[in-house]
Amino acid sequence: MTFLSDRQTAERYGVSRVTVWRWRKADATFPAPVTLSPGCVRWRLSDLEAWETAKAAASNAA
């Protein structure tokens, strides 16, 4: 299983780290991060890919 930091997640989408956290707060469909240990929060790559697929499907259906 692959995990991405907030920095890596931001790089994946070409946004800032702050934007990733804003998405988490504002978009209920954005995947929740996983706490691996105190102070170590990561996103599962598989969760992000599923979110991307769902977003693409929703935009194609519109």
PDB file of N, CA, C, O and CB in Angstrom:
ATOM      1  N   MET A   1       0.854  -1.177   0.000  1.00  0.00           N
ATOM      2  CA  MET A   1       0.000   0.000   0.000  1.00  0.00           C
ATOM      3  C   MET A   1       0.899   1.239   0.000  1.00  0.00           C
ATOM      4  O   MET A   1       1.880   1.312   0.740  1.00  0.00           O
ATOM      5  CB  MET A   1      -0.971  -0.001   1.233  1.00  0.00           C
ATOM      6  N   THR A   2       0.547   2.194  -0.833  1.00  0.00           N
ATOM      7  CA  THR A   2       1.335   3.418  -0.954  1.00  0.00           C
ATOM      8  C   THR A   2       0.624   4.572  -0.250  1.00  0.00           C
ATOM      9  O   THR A   2      -0.583   4.762  -0.402  1.00  0.00           O
ATOM     10  CB  THR A   2       1.584   3.763  -2.441  1.00  0.00           C
ATOM     11  N   PHE A   3       1.388   5.329   0.514  1.00  0.00           N
ATOM     12  CA  PHE A   3       0.860   6.498   1.209  1.00  0.00           C
ATOM     13  C   PHE A   3       1.570   7.742   0.706  1.00  0.00           C
ATOM     14  O   PHE A   3       2.763   7.705   0.404  1.00  0.00           O
ATOM     15  CB  PHE A   3       1.023   6.356   2.742  1.00  0.00           C
ATOM     16  N   LEU A   4       0.828   8.854   0.614  1.00  0.00           N
ATOM     17  CA  LEU A   4       1.398  10.127   0.184  1.00  0.00           C
ATOM     18  C   LEU A   4       1.257  11.164   1.293  1.00  0.00           C
ATOM     19  O   LEU A   4       0.233  11.222   1.975  1.00  0.00           O
ATOM     20  CB  LEU A   4       0.715  10.623  -1.109  1.00  0.00           C
ATOM     21  N   SER A   5       2.286  11.975   1.465  1.00  0.00           N
ATOM     22  CA  SER A   5       2.217  13.080   2.414  1.00  0.00           C
ATOM     23  C   SER A   5       1.366  14.198   1.822  1.00  0.00           C
ATOM     24  O   SER A   5       0.970  14.131   0.659  1.00  0.00           O
ATOM     25  CB  SER A   5       3.639  13.597   2.770  1.00  0.00           C
ATOM     26  N   ASP A   6       1.090  15.215   2.614  1.00  0.00           N
ATOM     27  CA  ASP A   6       0.335  16.346   2.075  1.00  0.00           C
ATOM     28  C   ASP A   6       1.125  17.034   0.961  1.00  0.00           C
ATOM     29  O   ASP A   6       0.541  17.523  -0.006  1.00  0.00           O
ATOM     30  CB  ASP A   6      -0.002  17.355   3.194  1.00  0.00           C
ATOM     31  N   ARG A   7       2.436  17.070   1.096  1.00  0.00           N
ATOM     32  CA  ARG A   7       3.284  17.670   0.059  1.00  0.00           C
ATOM     33  C   ARG A   7       3.194  16.862  -1.246  1.00  0.00           C
ATOM     34  O   ARG A   7       3.052  17.437  -2.326  1.00  0.00           O
ATOM     35  CB  ARG A   7       4.758  17.749   0.543  1.00  0.00           C
ATOM     36  N   GLN A   8       3.276  15.553  -1.141  1.00  0.00           N
ATOM     37  CA  GLN A   8       3.187  14.700  -2.327  1.00  0.00           C
ATOM     38  C   GLN A   8       1.797  14.768  -2.957  1.00  0.00           C
ATOM     39  O   GLN A   8       1.661  14.759  -4.181  1.00  0.00           O
ATOM     40  CB  GLN A   8       3.528  13.251  -1.965  1.00  0.00           C
ATOM     41  N   THR A   9       0.779  14.836  -2.122  1.00  0.00           N
ATOM     42  CA  THR A   9      -0.591  14.954  -2.621  1.00  0.00           C
ATOM     43  C   THR A   9      -0.764  16.281  -3.358  1.00  0.00           C
ATOM     44  O   THR A   9      -1.374  16.325  -4.427  1.00  0.00           O
ATOM     45  CB  THR A   9      -1.612  14.841  -1.459  1.00  0.00           C
ATOM     46  N   ALA A  10      -0.237  17.344  -2.796  1.00  0.00           N
ATOM     47  CA  ALA A  10      -0.307  18.656  -3.446  1.00  0.00           C
ATOM     48  C   ALA A  10       0.426  18.633  -4.784  1.00  0.00           C
ATOM     49  O   ALA A  10      -0.072  19.177  -5.769  1.00  0.00           O
ATOM     50  CB  ALA A  10       0.289  19.746  -2.532  1.00  0.00           C
ATOM     51  N   GLU A  11       1.596  18.014  -4.830  1.00  0.00           N
ATOM     52  CA  GLU A  11       2.352  17.917  -6.084  1.00  0.00           C
ATOM     53  C   GLU A  11       1.574  17.128  -7.131  1.00  0.00           C
ATOM     54  O   GLU A  11       1.608  17.463  -8.315  1.00  0.00           O
ATOM     55  CB  GLU A  11       3.720  17.258  -5.838  1.00  0.00           C
ATOM     56  N   ARG A  12       0.876  16.089  -6.701  1.00  0.00           N
ATOM     57  CA  ARG A  12       0.089  15.262  -7.627  1.00  0.00           C
ATOM     58  C   ARG A  12      -0.952  16.100  -8.372  1.00  0.00           C
ATOM     59  O   ARG A  12      -1.208  15.883  -9.556  1.00  0.00           O
ATOM     60  CB  ARG A  12      -0.606  14.118  -6.864  1.00  0.00           C
ATOM     61  N   TYR A  13      -1.548  17.059  -7.659  1.00  0.00           N
ATOM     62  CA  TYR A  13      -2.612  17.876  -8.253  1.00  0.00           C
ATOM     63  C   TYR A  13      -2.159  19.268  -8.665  1.00  0.00           C
ATOM     64  O   TYR A  13      -2.961  20.047  -9.180  1.00  0.00           O
ATOM     65  CB  TYR A  13      -3.746  18.000  -7.289  1.00  0.00           C
ATOM     66  N   GLY A  14      -0.905  19.592  -8.450  1.00  0.00           N
ATOM     67  CA  GLY A  14      -0.392  20.900  -8.847  1.00  0.00           C
ATOM     68  C   GLY A  14      -0.954  22.045  -8.032  1.00  0.00           C
ATOM     69  O   GLY A  14      -1.189  23.138  -8.548  1.00  0.00           O
ATOM     70  N   VAL A  15      -1.169  21.781  -6.739  1.00  0.00           N
ATOM     71  CA  VAL A  15      -1.708  22.801  -5.838  1.00  0.00           C
ATOM     72  C   VAL A  15      -0.794  22.913  -4.620  1.00  0.00           C
ATOM     73  O   VAL A  15       0.181  22.171  -4.496  1.00  0.00           O
ATOM     74  CB  VAL A  15      -3.174  22.459  -5.406  1.00  0.00           C
ATOM     75  N   SER A  16      -1.116  23.841  -3.726  1.00  0.00           N
ATOM     76  CA  SER A  16      -0.327  23.996  -2.507  1.00  0.00           C
ATOM     77  C   SER A  16      -0.797  22.990  -1.452  1.00  0.00           C
ATOM     78  O   SER A  16      -1.868  22.395  -1.563  1.00  0.00           O
ATOM     79  CB  SER A  16      -0.435  25.447  -1.966  1.00  0.00           C
ATOM     80  N   ARG A  17       0.031  22.826  -0.441  1.00  0.00           N
ATOM     81  CA  ARG A  17      -0.339  21.943   0.666  1.00  0.00           C
ATOM     82  C   ARG A  17      -1.594  22.459   1.373  1.00  0.00           C
ATOM     83  O   ARG A  17      -2.437  21.675   1.810  1.00  0.00           O
ATOM     84  CB  ARG A  17       0.827  21.820   1.670  1.00  0.00           C
ATOM     85  N   VAL A  18      -1.707  23.766   1.479  1.00  0.00           N
ATOM     86  CA  VAL A  18      -2.879  24.365   2.127  1.00  0.00           C
ATOM     87  C   VAL A  18      -4.154  24.001   1.373  1.00  0.00           C
ATOM     88  O   VAL A  18      -5.190  23.736   1.983  1.00  0.00           O
ATOM     89  CB  VAL A  18      -2.730  25.898   2.209  1.00  0.00           C
ATOM     90  N   THR A  19      -4.075  23.989   0.057  1.00  0.00           N
ATOM     91  CA  THR A  19      -5.244  23.651  -0.752  1.00  0.00           C
ATOM     92  C   THR A  19      -5.709  22.223  -0.483  1.00  0.00           C
ATOM     93  O   THR A  19      -6.911  21.962  -0.432  1.00  0.00           O
ATOM     94  CB  THR A  19      -4.930  23.827  -2.238  1.00  0.00           C
ATOM     95  N   VAL A  20      -4.779  21.313  -0.313  1.00  0.00           N
ATOM     96  CA  VAL A  20      -5.148  19.924   0.005  1.00  0.00           C
ATOM     97  C   VAL A  20      -5.965  19.892   1.282  1.00  0.00           C
ATOM     98  O   VAL A  20      -6.984  19.204   1.339  1.00  0.00           O
ATOM     99  CB  VAL A  20      -3.888  19.030   0.150  1.00  0.00           C
ATOM    100  N   TRP A  21      -5.548  20.612   2.300  1.00  0.00           N
ATOM    101  CA  TRP A  21      -6.293  20.634   3.562  1.00  0.00           C
ATOM    102  C   TRP A  21      -7.627  21.370   3.414  1.00  0.00           C
ATOM    103  O   TRP A  21      -8.607  21.015   4.067  1.00  0.00           O
ATOM    104  CB  TRP A  21      -5.450  21.293   4.662  1.00  0.00           C
ATOM    105  N   ARG A  22      -7.665  22.387   2.563  1.00  0.00           N
ATOM    106  CA  ARG A  22      -8.948  23.071   2.299  1.00  0.00           C
ATOM    107  C   ARG A  22      -9.923  22.113   1.634  1.00  0.00           C
ATOM    108  O   ARG A  22     -11.100  22.068   1.992  1.00  0.00           O
ATOM    109  CB  ARG A  22      -8.737  24.324   1.404  1.00  0.00           C
ATOM    110  N   TRP A  23      -9.431  21.346   0.662  1.00  0.00           N
ATOM    111  CA  TRP A  23     -10.290  20.351   0.005  1.00  0.00           C
ATOM    112  C   TRP A  23     -10.846  19.380   1.035  1.00  0.00           C
ATOM    113  O   TRP A  23     -12.022  19.020   0.991  1.00  0.00           O
ATOM    114  CB  TRP A  23      -9.509  19.583  -1.090  1.00  0.00           C
ATOM    115  N   ARG A  24     -10.003  18.965   1.950  1.00  0.00           N
ATOM    116  CA  ARG A  24     -10.435  18.015   2.981  1.00  0.00           C
ATOM    117  C   ARG A  24     -11.581  18.589   3.799  1.00  0.00           C
ATOM    118  O   ARG A  24     -12.527  17.875   4.134  1.00  0.00           O
ATOM    119  CB  ARG A  24      -9.263  17.647   3.904  1.00  0.00           C
ATOM    120  N   LYS A  25     -11.501  19.876   4.122  1.00  0.00           N
ATOM    121  CA  LYS A  25     -12.554  20.521   4.912  1.00  0.00           C
ATOM    122  C   LYS A  25     -13.814  20.787   4.099  1.00  0.00           C
ATOM    123  O   LYS A  25     -14.924  20.596   4.596  1.00  0.00           O
ATOM    124  CB  LYS A  25     -12.044  21.823   5.491  1.00  0.00           C
ATOM    125  N   ALA A  26     -13.652  21.225   2.854  1.00  0.00           N
ATOM    126  CA  ALA A  26     -14.778  21.719   2.063  1.00  0.00           C
ATOM    127  C   ALA A  26     -15.463  20.657   1.205  1.00  0.00           C
ATOM    128  O   ALA A  26     -16.636  20.810   0.865  1.00  0.00           O
ATOM    129  CB  ALA A  26     -14.311  22.820   1.183  1.00  0.00           C
ATOM    130  N   ASP A  27     -14.761  19.595   0.853  1.00  0.00           N
ATOM    131  CA  ASP A  27     -15.299  18.595  -0.073  1.00  0.00           C
ATOM    132  C   ASP A  27     -15.442  17.265   0.660  1.00  0.00           C
ATOM    133  O   ASP A  27     -14.455  16.591   0.956  1.00  0.00           O
ATOM    134  CB  ASP A  27     -14.382  18.439  -1.328  1.00  0.00           C
ATOM    135  N   ALA A  28     -16.689  16.903   0.944  1.00  0.00           N
ATOM    136  CA  ALA A  28     -16.939  15.662   1.686  1.00  0.00           C
ATOM    137  C   ALA A  28     -16.502  14.420   0.912  1.00  0.00           C
ATOM    138  O   ALA A  28     -16.333  13.353   1.502  1.00  0.00           O
ATOM    139  CB  ALA A  28     -18.414  15.551   2.028  1.00  0.00           C
ATOM    140  N   THR A  29     -16.318  14.548  -0.392  1.00  0.00           N
ATOM    141  CA  THR A  29     -15.905  13.394  -1.189  1.00  0.00           C
ATOM    142  C   THR A  29     -14.394  13.202  -1.203  1.00  0.00           C
ATOM    143  O   THR A  29     -13.912  12.138  -1.593  1.00  0.00           O
ATOM    144  CB  THR A  29     -16.408  13.540  -2.603  1.00  0.00           C
ATOM    145  N   PHE A  30     -13.634  14.227  -0.780  1.00  0.00           N
ATOM    146  CA  PHE A  30     -12.181  14.111  -0.774  1.00  0.00           C
ATOM    147  C   PHE A  30     -11.773  13.117   0.314  1.00  0.00           C
ATOM    148  O   PHE A  30     -12.279  13.181   1.435  1.00  0.00           O
ATOM    149  CB  PHE A  30     -11.507  15.504  -0.545  1.00  0.00           C
ATOM    150  N   PRO A  31     -10.862  12.201  -0.011  1.00  0.00           N
ATOM    151  CA  PRO A  31     -10.498  11.155   0.948  1.00  0.00           C
ATOM    152  C   PRO A  31      -9.938  11.707   2.260  1.00  0.00           C
ATOM    153  O   PRO A  31      -9.232  12.715   2.291  1.00  0.00           O
ATOM    154  CB  PRO A  31      -9.485  10.228   0.325  1.00  0.00           C
ATOM    155  N   ALA A  32     -10.278  11.015   3.322  1.00  0.00           N
ATOM    156  CA  ALA A  32      -9.746  11.367   4.635  1.00  0.00           C
ATOM    157  C   ALA A  32      -8.318  10.841   4.758  1.00  0.00           C
ATOM    158  O   ALA A  32      -8.015   9.746   4.284  1.00  0.00           O
ATOM    159  CB  ALA A  32     -10.643  10.796   5.771  1.00  0.00           C
ATOM    160  N   PRO A  33      -7.454  11.608   5.385  1.00  0.00           N
ATOM    161  CA  PRO A  33      -6.099  11.103   5.603  1.00  0.00           C
ATOM    162  C   PRO A  33      -6.090  10.038   6.698  1.00  0.00           C
ATOM    163  O   PRO A  33      -7.031   9.918   7.482  1.00  0.00           O
ATOM    164  CB  PRO A  33      -5.148  12.256   5.974  1.00  0.00           C
ATOM    165  N   VAL A  34      -5.022   9.283   6.729  1.00  0.00           N
ATOM    166  CA  VAL A  34      -4.838   8.231   7.719  1.00  0.00           C
ATOM    167  C   VAL A  34      -3.706   8.656   8.653  1.00  0.00           C
ATOM    168  O   VAL A  34      -2.646   9.086   8.197  1.00  0.00           O
ATOM    169  CB  VAL A  34      -4.527   6.852   7.037  1.00  0.00           C
ATOM    170  N   THR A  35      -3.930   8.537   9.939  1.00  0.00           N
ATOM    171  CA  THR A  35      -2.882   8.835  10.911  1.00  0.00           C
ATOM    172  C   THR A  35      -2.068   7.569  11.142  1.00  0.00           C
ATOM    173  O   THR A  35      -2.569   6.594  11.703  1.00  0.00           O
ATOM    174  CB  THR A  35      -3.484   9.369  12.255  1.00  0.00           C
ATOM    175  N   LEU A  36      -0.814   7.586  10.708  1.00  0.00           N
ATOM    176  CA  LEU A  36       0.057   6.423  10.859  1.00  0.00           C
ATOM    177  C   LEU A  36       0.721   6.392  12.223  1.00  0.00           C
ATOM    178  O   LEU A  36       0.972   5.319  12.773  1.00  0.00           O
ATOM    179  CB  LEU A  36       1.116   6.414   9.772  1.00  0.00           C
ATOM    180  N   SER A  37       1.004   7.566  12.770  1.00  0.00           N
ATOM    181  CA  SER A  37       1.557   7.708  14.114  1.00  0.00           C
ATOM    182  C   SER A  37       1.339   9.163  14.512  1.00  0.00           C
ATOM    183  O   SER A  37       0.976   9.976  13.662  1.00  0.00           O
ATOM    184  CB  SER A  37       3.095   7.302  14.175  1.00  0.00           C
ATOM    185  N   PRO A  38       1.546   9.510  15.759  1.00  0.00           N
ATOM    186  CA  PRO A  38       1.355  10.908  16.142  1.00  0.00           C
ATOM    187  C   PRO A  38       2.216  11.832  15.268  1.00  0.00           C
ATOM    188  O   PRO A  38       3.431  11.659  15.169  1.00  0.00           O
ATOM    189  CB  PRO A  38       1.698  11.109  17.636  1.00  0.00           C
ATOM    190  N   GLY A  39       1.575  12.796  14.650  1.00  0.00           N
ATOM    191  CA  GLY A  39       2.276  13.750  13.804  1.00  0.00           C
ATOM    192  C   GLY A  39       2.584  13.246  12.406  1.00  0.00           C
ATOM    193  O   GLY A  39       3.261  13.933  11.642  1.00  0.00           O
ATOM    194  N   CYS A  40       2.099  12.054  12.050  1.00  0.00           N
ATOM    195  CA  CYS A  40       2.357  11.483  10.718  1.00  0.00           C
ATOM    196  C   CYS A  40       1.029  11.139  10.061  1.00  0.00           C
ATOM    197  O   CYS A  40       0.435  10.095  10.332  1.00  0.00           O
ATOM    198  CB  CYS A  40       3.269  10.215  10.811  1.00  0.00           C
ATOM    199  N   VAL A  41       0.573  12.039   9.189  1.00  0.00           N
ATOM    200  CA  VAL A  41      -0.703  11.876   8.497  1.00  0.00           C
ATOM    201  C   VAL A  41      -0.417  11.699   7.012  1.00  0.00           C
ATOM    202  O   VAL A  41       0.360  12.457   6.430  1.00  0.00           O
ATOM    203  CB  VAL A  41      -1.650  13.099   8.747  1.00  0.00           C
ATOM    204  N   ARG A  42      -1.041  10.704   6.402  1.00  0.00           N
ATOM    205  CA  ARG A  42      -0.820  10.405   4.987  1.00  0.00           C
ATOM    206  C   ARG A  42      -2.138  10.051   4.317  1.00  0.00           C
ATOM    207  O   ARG A  42      -3.106   9.670   4.975  1.00  0.00           O
ATOM    208  CB  ARG A  42       0.191   9.253   4.821  1.00  0.00           C
ATOM    209  N   TRP A  43      -2.156  10.184   2.994  1.00  0.00           N
ATOM    210  CA  TRP A  43      -3.295   9.759   2.196  1.00  0.00           C
ATOM    211  C   TRP A  43      -2.947   8.458   1.492  1.00  0.00           C
ATOM    212  O   TRP A  43      -1.829   8.290   1.004  1.00  0.00           O
ATOM    213  CB  TRP A  43      -3.700  10.850   1.173  1.00  0.00           C
ATOM    214  N   ARG A  44      -3.903   7.539   1.440  1.00  0.00           N
ATOM    215  CA  ARG A  44      -3.708   6.318   0.662  1.00  0.00           C
ATOM    216  C   ARG A  44      -3.809   6.673  -0.811  1.00  0.00           C
ATOM    217  O   ARG A  44      -4.759   7.335  -1.227  1.00  0.00           O
ATOM    218  CB  ARG A  44      -4.752   5.219   1.048  1.00  0.00           C
ATOM    219  N   LEU A  45      -2.851   6.245  -1.588  1.00  0.00           N
ATOM    220  CA  LEU A  45      -2.874   6.493  -3.026  1.00  0.00           C
ATOM    221  C   LEU A  45      -4.130   5.879  -3.640  1.00  0.00           C
ATOM    222  O   LEU A  45      -4.740   6.478  -4.525  1.00  0.00           O
ATOM    223  CB  LEU A  45      -1.604   5.922  -3.700  1.00  0.00           C
ATOM    224  N   SER A  46      -4.514   4.710  -3.187  1.00  0.00           N
ATOM    225  CA  SER A  46      -5.705   4.048  -3.733  1.00  0.00           C
ATOM    226  C   SER A  46      -6.967   4.874  -3.484  1.00  0.00           C
ATOM    227  O   SER A  46      -7.853   4.912  -4.339  1.00  0.00           O
ATOM    228  CB  SER A  46      -5.867   2.651  -3.116  1.00  0.00           C
ATOM    229  N   ASP A  47      -7.064   5.537  -2.325  1.00  0.00           N
ATOM    230  CA  ASP A  47      -8.215   6.406  -2.028  1.00  0.00           C
ATOM    231  C   ASP A  47      -8.228   7.616  -2.963  1.00  0.00           C
ATOM    232  O   ASP A  47      -9.284   8.016  -3.452  1.00  0.00           O
ATOM    233  CB  ASP A  47      -8.178   6.876  -0.548  1.00  0.00           C
ATOM    234  N   LEU A  48      -7.060   8.192  -3.209  1.00  0.00           N
ATOM    235  CA  LEU A  48      -6.973   9.347  -4.106  1.00  0.00           C
ATOM    236  C   LEU A  48      -7.343   8.950  -5.532  1.00  0.00           C
ATOM    237  O   LEU A  48      -8.043   9.690  -6.223  1.00  0.00           O
ATOM    238  CB  LEU A  48      -5.557   9.952  -4.074  1.00  0.00           C
ATOM    239  N   GLU A  49      -6.875   7.787  -5.972  1.00  0.00           N
ATOM    240  CA  GLU A  49      -7.201   7.325  -7.326  1.00  0.00           C
ATOM    241  C   GLU A  49      -8.695   7.056  -7.472  1.00  0.00           C
ATOM    242  O   GLU A  49      -9.278   7.354  -8.515  1.00  0.00           O
ATOM    243  CB  GLU A  49      -6.406   6.059  -7.665  1.00  0.00           C
ATOM    244  N   ALA A  50      -9.317   6.497  -6.439  1.00  0.00           N
ATOM    245  CA  ALA A  50     -10.764   6.265  -6.464  1.00  0.00           C
ATOM    246  C   ALA A  50     -11.520   7.589  -6.532  1.00  0.00           C
ATOM    247  O   ALA A  50     -12.519   7.702  -7.243  1.00  0.00           O
ATOM    248  CB  ALA A  50     -11.206   5.462  -5.223  1.00  0.00           C
ATOM    249  N   TRP A  51     -11.043   8.591  -5.789  1.00  0.00           N
ATOM    250  CA  TRP A  51     -11.665   9.920  -5.812  1.00  0.00           C
ATOM    251  C   TRP A  51     -11.543  10.533  -7.201  1.00  0.00           C
ATOM    252  O   TRP A  51     -12.501  11.112  -7.712  1.00  0.00           O
ATOM    253  CB  TRP A  51     -11.017  10.849  -4.758  1.00  0.00           C
ATOM    254  N   GLU A  52     -10.368  10.407  -7.812  1.00  0.00           N
ATOM    255  CA  GLU A  52     -10.157  10.920  -9.173  1.00  0.00           C
ATOM    256  C   GLU A  52     -11.123  10.249 -10.153  1.00  0.00           C
ATOM    257  O   GLU A  52     -11.722  10.920 -10.994  1.00  0.00           O
ATOM    258  CB  GLU A  52      -8.690  10.686  -9.622  1.00  0.00           C
ATOM    259  N   THR A  53     -11.271   8.953 -10.046  1.00  0.00           N
ATOM    260  CA  THR A  53     -12.162   8.204 -10.937  1.00  0.00           C
ATOM    261  C   THR A  53     -13.611   8.656 -10.764  1.00  0.00           C
ATOM    262  O   THR A  53     -14.334   8.835 -11.744  1.00  0.00           O
ATOM    263  CB  THR A  53     -12.044   6.692 -10.671  1.00  0.00           C
ATOM    264  N   ALA A  54     -14.030   8.840  -9.506  1.00  0.00           N
ATOM    265  CA  ALA A  54     -15.395   9.288  -9.229  1.00  0.00           C
ATOM    266  C   ALA A  54     -15.624  10.691  -9.772  1.00  0.00           C
ATOM    267  O   ALA A  54     -16.683  10.974 -10.331  1.00  0.00           O
ATOM    268  CB  ALA A  54     -15.678   9.252  -7.723  1.00  0.00           C
ATOM    269  N   LYS A  55     -14.630  11.581  -9.610  1.00  0.00           N
ATOM    270  CA  LYS A  55     -14.766  12.944 -10.134  1.00  0.00           C
ATOM    271  C   LYS A  55     -14.873  12.928 -11.660  1.00  0.00           C
ATOM    272  O   LYS A  55     -15.683  13.659 -12.231  1.00  0.00           O
ATOM    273  CB  LYS A  55     -13.569  13.815  -9.693  1.00  0.00           C
ATOM    274  N   ALA A  56     -14.067  12.105 -12.319  1.00  0.00           N
ATOM    275  CA  ALA A  56     -14.095  12.004 -13.771  1.00  0.00           C
ATOM    276  C   ALA A  56     -15.439  11.459 -14.249  1.00  0.00           C
ATOM    277  O   ALA A  56     -15.997  11.949 -15.231  1.00  0.00           O
ATOM    278  CB  ALA A  56     -12.951  11.111 -14.267  1.00  0.00           C
ATOM    279  N   ALA A  57     -15.955  10.450 -13.557  1.00  0.00           N
ATOM    280  CA  ALA A  57     -17.241   9.862 -13.926  1.00  0.00           C
ATOM    281  C   ALA A  57     -18.366  10.884 -13.760  1.00  0.00           C
ATOM    282  O   ALA A  57     -19.270  10.961 -14.592  1.00  0.00           O
ATOM    283  CB  ALA A  57     -17.525   8.608 -13.073  1.00  0.00           C
ATOM    284  N   ALA A  58     -18.305  11.665 -12.684  1.00  0.00           N
ATOM    285  CA  ALA A  58     -19.335  12.673 -12.435  1.00  0.00           C
ATOM    286  C   ALA A  58     -19.295  13.773 -13.494  1.00  0.00           C
ATOM    287  O   ALA A  58     -20.343  14.255 -13.925  1.00  0.00           O
ATOM    288  CB  ALA A  58     -19.159  13.281 -11.038  1.00  0.00           C
ATOM    289  N   SER A  59     -18.102  14.170 -13.914  1.00  0.00           N
ATOM    290  CA  SER A  59     -18.011  15.221 -14.925  1.00  0.00           C
ATOM    291  C   SER A  59     -18.420  14.705 -16.303  1.00  0.00           C
ATOM    292  O   SER A  59     -18.940  15.467 -17.118  1.00  0.00           O
ATOM    293  CB  SER A  59     -16.590  15.784 -14.977  1.00  0.00           C
ATOM    294  N   ASN A  60     -18.190  13.420 -16.570  1.00  0.00           N
ATOM    295  CA  ASN A  60     -18.602  12.838 -17.857  1.00  0.00           C
ATOM    296  C   ASN A  60     -20.109  12.648 -17.909  1.00  0.00           C
ATOM    297  O   ASN A  60     -20.706  12.712 -18.984  1.00  0.00           O
ATOM    298  CB  ASN A  60     -17.896  11.492 -18.094  1.00  0.00           C
ATOM    299  N   ALA A  61     -20.733  12.412 -16.751  1.00  0.00           N
ATOM    300  CA  ALA A  61     -22.177  12.204 -16.699  1.00  0.00           C
ATOM    301  C   ALA A  61     -22.930  13.522 -16.835  1.00  0.00           C
ATOM    302  O   ALA A  61     -24.103  13.526 -17.209  1.00  0.00           O
ATOM    303  CB  ALA A  61     -22.567  11.511 -15.395  1.00  0.00           C
ATOM    304  N   ALA A  62     -22.279  14.625 -16.541  1.00  0.00           N
ATOM    305  CA  ALA A  62     -22.965  15.936 -16.567  1.00  0.00           C
ATOM    306  C   ALA A  62     -23.117  16.480 -17.966  1.00  0.00           C
ATOM    307  O   ALA A  62     -23.669  17.565 -18.150  1.00  0.00           O
ATOM    308  CB  ALA A  62     -22.211  16.944 -15.724  1.00  0.00           C
TER     309      ALA A  62
END
